[in-house]
Amino acid sequence: MNRTNISYNDVPVVVNLIGTDLKLIPSLLSALKHNKITLGAIHNPPLQIDLFSSEALLYSDEGDKFRIPIF
């Protein structure tokens, strides 16, 4: 499993690339910017993100897990 870091609200977040590669990072950043419903539920930046080819799982510091579709 490959890993990379992104900056989310100026906080570094670990992204685990599961079955995908770095080419999907721009789509992830776009999904994070435009998915207001899920991101409204997360009060702090996610601890880590598992990035798949069609979705991302965000893990919050409260122990919650959120799913965001990636297009």
N, C-alpha and C positions, 0 to 999 in steps of 0.2 A: 504494500500500500504506500503510495506516494503522499507527501504532505507539502503544504505551502502555507504561507501566511497572507492574510489580507488585512487592510485597515478598515475598520467599521467604526465610524464616529471617532476617529483618531485613536482607536484601541486595536492592538494587533489581535487577530483571531486566527486560530489554527484551522485550516481546511484540509480534511482528509479526502483525497481523490480516490474514489472507489469505482473502478471500472471506467474511468474517464481520465482526461489529462488537463493541462493548463489552458487549453483552448476554450474551455467552458467557463473560466473565471469571469470574463466580461458579461456573460449571460447571468451568472450568479450575482454579480454586482448590480446589474439592472433589476433582477428580481428582488433583491434586498431593498432597492430604492423605491420600487413601485408597489410592493405588496403591503399596503397600509394596514390591512386587517390583522395579519399575523404580527407585523412589527409593532403594532399598537399594543399587543398583549405582552411584548417583551420590553421590560422597562430598562434593562441594562443590555449592553452588547452580549451576544451569545458567547459562551465559553469555547465552543468548537462547532464546526460544521462538517457534516458528512456529505460530500457532493457526489451524486450519481449522475448518470447521463440525462435523466429527465426530471430529477427532483433533488432537493437539498433538505437535510434534516438539521435543524438548529437546536442546540442544547443550551438551555438557560441556566443561570446560576441558582435558580430556585428548584432545579431538578426537572423542569418541564421540557418536553420535546415538541418541536413544531415542524411541519412539513410545508415546503414551498415548491411549487412547480417551476421548472426551468425550461424556458423556450429559447 
